[in-house]
Amino acid sequence: MTDLLIEVWQDDEGRQSMGPVIEFNDVRHPPKAILVHSFRARSWVEAQHMYDLWCGVDSILPDNAFDEPFTLAEREVQDEYLQRRITRV
């Protein structure tokens, strides 16, 4: 099991998106979006719980939500992308 870098981006209308740092997600950010938070998580459920905690809201996921840990392959893809990433931060 490994963890991934997760980022929260906010557009100029206040809408947020949260997900792992990968090229697919980066190209989907609106031009005026800004990075507002980042953290590491070991799975999607953990990421959602951490995001909800950061937002100050109760988790939207049940405690028994199906979860699958991020894989080493996903971490390798992220690490490779981070080496060549150009960010607007």
C-alpha positions, 0 to 999 in steps of 0.5 A: 500500500502506498499514498498519493498526493491529492490536491484541491483546486477551486475555480473563480466561482468557488467550485472545488475539485479534489483528486490525485495529481495526474496529467488527466486531472491537471488538464481539466482545471479551469484557467483561473483555478487555484490550488487551495489545499493538498494532502496525501492519502492511501485510498479514495475513501481516505481522500474523501474523508480527509477532504470532508474533514478539511471542509469542516463537514461530516463525511459523505461516505458511510464507514463501511464504504467499499475502498481499495488502496492506491497501488504502487503502479499509480504512485509510479505514474504520479511520481513520473508526472510530478517530475515533468509537471509545470504548475500554475501554483 
